[in-house]
Amino acid sequence: MADSSNYLVQEGLRALRRRLPPGWGVGEPQSAPAPLDATAELTAPGQRSGSVAIEVRTRLDPKGVAVLLSQARAPTSAPLVVVSRYLSSSTRQRLRERDVGYLDLTGNAHIVIAEPGLFIDTQGADEDPERQERPARSLRGPKAGRVVRALVAARRPPGVRELAAATKIDAGYVSRVLAFLDAEALITRVGRGRIESVDWPALLRRWAKDAPLESRGRIRTYLEPRGLPALLSRLSKSGETYAVTGTLAAASFAPLAPARLASIWVRDAAAAGESLDLRAADAGANVLLLEPVDQSVFDGSTQSSGIWYAAPIQVAVDLLTSPGRGPAEGEEVITWMQANEEAWRG
């Protein structure tokens, strides 16, 4: 076993011992059939025992989970536990979906053993404590958002140059975003080249997580005391550039509960609030005017009954990090999008 692997095995078992119920024990690591790194015996009260197979990864991204499983599960029937310095939330989710245990040195752990019965699930760090040593990886920011929109909207997965031209973004930056999405298993590629497929529902969820609504625009709260129908009436006659988003927009194409809050992208919130005769309000607001960081929020907007509505892609990502029922409604929009791709994809 390499020194780095041995260190992670030893530290991982120490962390496991600290999380075991009273009366449980963990033996010293033993050699295991390749490519596993070790096995360890767990002993429960009453001398019942079982073992775990340990696979060490200094780094593991979501895409690497499938590769790991194809290599590591065959040599033993013991439950597999991945030990790492740090595992991201998306990597941990992939491992749980495949019934694989994990433990990282920041405290994230999920281990389920049938015999003897053991369940451990603890939360550690949400961010890599050593991430400053590597380039930041995120879908936060207007350029990344434009790449995501283009990928989700395209019927056929575009190439780097096509994406760069469509988004007016440097091809080098586009390549870096695609490399990140590939590592996160949000797209699949032929080698490191052509995109074969896009997991667009997962991509929308990841975009929302990395770039919540408040990071994509300035939010101002207003009150329309006459109600949302009065607001829509004035919007239909407005000369403002705007796009209704959130529940009010989603209800125009997907079956949702009646909207009680209007969320509207506008170029200038103060000017729009004045022209729409809204009252600034910190409490009891029923209108959110959103000033975008990037004007792409207006891309793909469509008009219905005189009202301009944001594209379903925009509506979904806005709802996924909105307050109240917003996240659940965002999922409902994604469900509608999956059933009606012809209606919104380019």
N, C-alpha and C positions, 0 to 999 in steps of 0.2 A: 504494500500500500504506500503511495506517495506521501511525503511529509504533510502536504497541505490537506490531503484526504484524511490522513490519520488524525490531524489536529481537529478537523471538523467532526469526525466521528466521536472523538473523545469529548469535545465541547457539547456536541449534540446530546450525548448520553448523560452528561452532567445536567443539562437543561431538562432532559426528560425526567431524571430522578427528582428534580425539584417540583415537578408537576404531578408526580404519582400520588395516589391516595395513601394514607397511613397503612403500613404493613406490606406494601409492595416493594419490590427490589428489581434492579437491572444488573445483569452480570457484565463481565468485561467483554468487549467486542471480540468475535471470533472470525477467522477467515471464511470467505464465502466463494462459491463458484463465480468465475468471471461471467459478466462484467460487473457484478455486485461488488461493493467495497467491504461489507462485513455483515455479520448477523449478531444478534444479541438476544439473550434469554431474559424474559420477564417472569417474575415469580409473584404470585398473589398469595394472600393469607390462605392457610390450609395447604400450602405446598403445591397448589395448582400452578402450572407454568405454560408458557407459550413463547414463541420467538418472533422476531421481526427481521426482515431483510432491509439492509441500509444501503441506499445509493446516495453518494455524495455529489453535489454539483456546486462549485464555487459560484457559478451564475447559471440561472435557468430562466428562459423567457417562455411565454405561452406556446410559441411555435415549437420549442424544443421538448415540450411535454410528450408529444406523440412519439418522437424519436426515442426519448428515454424509455417509454413503456415498451416499445418494440424490442429494445435491447435488454431491459432489466428484469422483466417478469418471468421469462422462461426458466431460469435455473432453479427456482424454488417456489413452493406453494405458500411460504410464509408471507404475511401482509407486508407490503412494500412501504417504506418510509423514506422520503427524500429529505436529506439534511443539507442545509445551505447556509451561507452567511446571511443572505437576505432573499426573500421571495416576494415579488410584487403581488398586489391584490388580484390582478388578472391571472397570474401564474397559479396562485393559490386556488382560484376558482376552477381553473382547468383541472388541477389535481383532484379537487373534491368531486368534480363531475365524473371523474374516472375512478373513484373510490381508492385513491392513493393518499396515504398519510404523508404529512410533511411536518418539519420542524426547522425554524431558522433561529439564528443566534440573537435576533431582536425580540423573540418571544412569541412569534406566530407559530401556532401548533394545531394540528388536527390529526388525531390518531384514533382509529377505531379497531379494536381487536375482539373477535368473537369469543375466543377461548384462550386464556381466561378473560371474562368480559371486562373491557376497558374502553372508556370514552374520554378523550381529552380534546378540548377546543379552547384555545386561548388566543388573545389578540396581542400582537406586538406592534412594531413600527408600521406606519402606513407609507412611509417614504424611506428610500435607501439612505442610511446614515452616511454612506460614503459617496453619494451621487455627485457631489461637487468635483469628484475626480474624473468624471466623464461628462461629455456633452449632455445638456438637458434633453430629455425626450418627453414630448408632450404634444397634444393637439391644441394647446392654448395659443391664441393669437390669430389675427385676421388672415394671414397667409395660409396657415394650416387649415383654417376654416374653409377657405376657398377651395383648397385641394379636396377636402372631405366632400363639400357640396358637389363638386364636379364628378367625383368618383361615385357618389350615391346616385346622381341623376342620370349617368350614362347607361344606356342599354347594353352597350358593348364596352368592356373594360378598356380605357384609353391607355396609350403609351405615354412615356415621360414627356416627349416633345409636344404631343397633343394636349396633355394636361397643362404644360407650361404656357402654351399659346392660349388655351381657353381661360386660364386664370390670370394671365399676364404676370406670372411669377417666374423667377430664374429657374432654369432646368436643374441646376445643382441643388437648390433648396427642395424642389419637387422630389428629386432622387432620394434625398435624406428622409423626407417624410415617408416615402414609399418603403424605404428600408426599415423604418420604425414600424410601420403598419404590418410589414411582412413578419418581423420578429414577434409582434403581438398577435399573430395569426388572424388579423383582420382582413388581409388579402392573401391570396395564394399566387405564387409566381412560378414561371418556368425558369428554374435556376435562380439567377439574380436579375432576369430580364423581364420579358413580357408578363403582364398581369393576366392571370387565368380566370380569377373570380374575385368578387368583393362580397364580404359578409356585411352588407350594408346596414341591417338592423343593429348588429353589434358595433359597427362603426359609428352610427348615430349615437348609441348609448355612450361610447367612449368619448366622443366629441363633447357631449353634454357634461360628462364627468370632468374632463380636463378644462373645459371652457364654459362654466355655468353662466346663466343669463347675465348676472351682474358684471361679469368680466368682458362681455361682448357689447355692452352699452351702458349709458348713464340712465338711471331710472328716476323718473319724477312722478309723484302721486297726485292725483286730482279727484275731485268729486263732481259728478254730473247728477245734480239733485233731481232732475226730471227722468232719470233712468237711461238705460242703454238704448232703447228704441229711439229716444230723442237724439242721442249721440250719433247713431247710425244715420238718421235723417240728415243731420248737419254734415256728416262726413260725405254723403252722396253728393252734396252741393259744394264741397270744399275744393279749393284750388291747391291745397297742400299736397306735397309728395308724401304718401303714407302707405303702410301695409298693415292691416289688422292681423294679429297673430294670436296665439293662446287659444283658450276654450272657444272664444267667439268665432275665431277662424275655423277651428276644427269642426264646430257644429255645422258649418256650411257644406261639409262633405262626409262627415262621419257621425254616427248616432251617439251624441253625448248629452249629458244633463244640461239644462238651460244655463247659460253663462251668467254669472253675477259680477264678473270683472272683465273689463275690456283692456287688452294689451295691444298697443299700437306703436309700430316703428315710425318715427318721424325724423326729418332732418334737424329740426330745431324745436325742442320741447316747449320752450317758453313762448315762442311765436305761435306754435300750434295750439297750445293751451288757451292763448288769448283769442285766436281766431275761432276756436270751437266753443268759446264762452264757458270754459271750465274753471272751477275754483281749486286753487292749490290746497291740498289737505294732507296732513300727516296721519290722521286717524279717520277711519270710515271711508277711505278712498274706494272708488269703484272703477277708476281709470288709471292705467299706467301708460305714460308716454315714454318711449324708449329712444334715446339718441344713439345710433349705432357707431361703433368704432370703425366698422367697414360697411360701405354702401351696398355690398353684395346681399344684404338682408332683403333688398327690394327685388333681386333677381327672381324671375319666374313668377312674379305676382300675377294674379288673374282677377278680372272684374266680374262681379255677380250682383245683379240688382243695384247697380250703381256704386258698389263698395269694392275697394281693392283689398284683396286678401293675400297674405304671404303664401309662398309655395309650401306644400305639405312637408318638405324637408325642413324648412325653417320653423314651421309650426311645431313639428315633433320635437326638435332639439330645444326650442324655447320652453315647451311644456315640461320636458323631462327634469328641468331644474327650477320650475315655478313653484310657488307656495301652495299649500293645501292639497287638493286633488290633482294638481298639475302633473306630477310624475305618472300617476295611474292613467290619466288622460293621454299623456304622451305615449304610453304603451298601447293604448287603444288606437291612437293614430297610426302607430307602426303596424298594428294588426290590419287596419284598413289599407295601408299602403301595400302590404304583402298580398292582399286579395285583389288589389286594383292597380297593379304596376303599369298597365297600359294607360291609365288615366293621368299619371304624373311623371313617368320617366321619359327622357328626351330621346 
